[in-house]
């Protein structure tokens, strides 16, 4: 197979690259752009560790080919560093002990932010349902739900 030229916007910046047609978007982000906050776990879209935003939709980066993202906008955890809601979530995850090994944390944060964008004051059950595609093997989810609930009770951009 011959390589393919792609152009896309990643975290607000235009990117152009020549890639193999079978290269996943997660691997492209990690290997070509060194955006290592997008983790690769199961490589089947089940664990959620590779969760990113593609044209403002949550997707599993391991299930999308880089060529499929051509002419699209991708946002990773690194692209949300200055986002006020993300700052509040990071602080809440820290203060509520909602992270341990940290492997799932970037994807959990991206997912939590997307939830709060869609539903600013979700119930605990809605939080759990929205996070159901993101696995965490360390925390047991209670602290993660607590952290997201804490942020949902604050005005956007407020710190916990």
C-alpha positions as CSV (number, residue, x, y, z in Angstrom):
1,X,0.0,0.0,0.0
2,X,1.2,3.4,-0.8
3,X,1.4,6.1,1.9
4,X,-1.3,8.9,1.9
5,X,-0.9,12.6,2.5
6,X,-3.3,14.0,5.2
7,X,-4.0,17.4,6.5
8,X,-5.9,18.1,9.7
9,X,-6.1,20.4,12.6
10,X,-4.8,19.0,15.9
11,X,-5.2,21.1,19.1
12,X,-5.8,24.2,16.9
13,X,-2.7,23.8,14.7
14,X,-2.6,22.7,11.1
15,X,-0.8,19.4,10.5
16,X,0.3,17.8,7.3
17,X,1.8,14.3,7.1
18,X,2.4,11.3,4.9
19,X,1.1,8.2,6.7
20,X,0.4,4.6,6.0
21,X,-3.3,4.0,5.3
22,X,-3.6,1.5,8.2
23,X,-2.1,3.8,10.9
24,X,-4.5,4.6,13.7
25,X,-5.2,8.1,14.7
26,X,-4.0,7.3,18.3
27,X,-0.7,6.0,16.9
28,X,-0.4,9.0,14.6
29,X,-0.9,11.4,17.6
30,X,1.6,9.5,19.7
31,X,4.3,8.6,17.2
32,X,4.1,11.4,14.7
33,X,3.1,14.4,16.8
34,X,4.4,13.1,20.2
35,X,1.1,13.8,21.9
36,X,1.5,11.0,24.4
37,X,-1.5,11.9,26.6
38,X,-3.6,9.7,24.2
39,X,-2.9,6.3,25.6
40,X,-3.3,3.0,23.8
41,X,-4.6,0.1,25.8
42,X,-6.7,-2.6,24.2
43,X,-6.5,-1.4,20.6
44,X,-10.1,-2.5,20.1
45,X,-12.0,0.6,21.4
46,X,-13.1,-1.1,24.6
47,X,-11.0,0.4,27.3
48,X,-11.4,4.0,26.3
49,X,-7.7,5.0,27.1
50,X,-7.4,6.5,23.6
51,X,-10.4,8.8,23.9
52,X,-10.1,12.1,22.0
53,X,-12.4,14.6,20.3
54,X,-12.8,14.4,16.6
55,X,-14.9,17.3,15.3
56,X,-16.2,17.8,18.9
57,X,-17.4,14.1,19.1
58,X,-15.8,11.6,21.5
59,X,-14.1,8.9,19.6
60,X,-11.6,6.1,20.3
61,X,-8.4,7.0,18.6
62,X,-7.5,3.3,18.2
63,X,-10.6,2.7,16.1
64,X,-10.1,5.6,13.7
65,X,-7.5,5.6,11.0
66,X,-5.4,8.7,10.6
67,X,-6.5,9.0,7.0
68,X,-10.2,9.0,8.2
69,X,-9.4,12.1,10.2
70,X,-8.1,14.1,7.2
71,X,-9.7,17.5,6.9
72,X,-11.0,17.2,10.5
73,X,-10.3,18.8,13.8
74,X,-8.8,16.7,16.6
75,X,-8.5,17.7,20.2
76,X,-6.4,15.7,22.7
77,X,-5.9,16.2,26.4
78,X,-2.9,18.4,25.5
79,X,-5.2,20.7,23.6
80,X,-7.3,21.3,26.6
81,X,-4.6,22.5,29.0
82,X,-5.9,26.0,29.1
83,X,-9.6,25.1,29.2
84,X,-11.2,26.4,32.4
85,X,-13.5,23.4,32.8
86,X,-10.6,21.0,32.3
87,X,-8.6,22.9,34.9
88,X,-11.5,22.4,37.4
89,X,-11.7,18.7,36.5
90,X,-7.9,18.2,37.0
91,X,-8.1,19.9,40.4
92,X,-11.1,17.8,41.4
93,X,-9.5,14.6,40.3
94,X,-6.5,15.5,42.4
95,X,-8.4,16.6,45.5
96,X,-10.8,13.7,45.4
97,X,-8.0,11.1,44.8
98,X,-9.7,10.1,41.5
99,X,-6.5,8.9,40.0
100,X,-3.8,6.4,40.9
101,X,-1.6,5.0,38.2
102,X,-2.8,7.7,35.8
103,X,-3.1,5.6,32.7
104,X,-6.9,6.2,32.2
105,X,-6.8,9.7,33.6
106,X,-6.4,11.7,30.3
107,X,-9.3,9.9,28.6
108,X,-11.4,10.1,31.8
109,X,-10.8,13.9,31.8
110,X,-11.7,14.3,28.1
111,X,-14.8,12.2,28.6
112,X,-15.8,14.1,31.8
113,X,-15.4,17.4,30.1
114,X,-17.5,16.3,27.1
115,X,-20.2,15.1,29.6
116,X,-20.3,18.5,31.3
117,X,-20.4,20.3,28.0
118,X,-23.5,18.2,27.1
119,X,-25.1,18.0,30.5
120,X,-23.7,20.6,33.0
121,X,-25.4,19.1,36.0
122,X,-25.6,15.3,35.6
123,X,-26.8,12.9,38.2
124,X,-24.4,10.3,39.6
125,X,-26.1,7.7,37.5
126,X,-25.7,9.8,34.4
127,X,-22.0,10.3,35.2
128,X,-21.5,6.6,35.6
129,X,-23.4,5.9,32.3
130,X,-21.3,8.4,30.4
131,X,-18.1,7.0,31.7
132,X,-19.1,3.4,31.0
133,X,-16.7,3.2,28.0
134,X,-13.7,4.3,30.0
135,X,-12.0,1.6,32.2
136,X,-10.1,2.3,35.3
137,X,-8.4,-0.6,37.1
138,X,-7.2,1.3,40.1
139,X,-9.8,3.6,41.6
140,X,-13.1,1.7,41.5
141,X,-14.9,4.8,40.0
142,X,-16.4,6.2,43.2
143,X,-13.7,8.9,43.5
144,X,-14.0,9.7,39.7
145,X,-17.7,10.1,40.0
146,X,-17.2,12.3,43.1
147,X,-14.7,14.5,41.2
148,X,-17.0,15.0,38.2
149,X,-20.0,15.7,40.5
150,X,-18.0,18.3,42.4
151,X,-17.2,20.2,39.2
152,X,-20.8,19.9,38.0
153,X,-21.9,21.8,41.1
154,X,-19.6,24.8,40.2
155,X,-20.0,27.5,37.7
156,X,-17.9,26.7,34.6
157,X,-14.3,27.6,35.2
158,X,-14.5,27.7,39.0
159,X,-11.9,25.7,40.9
160,X,-13.1,23.1,43.4
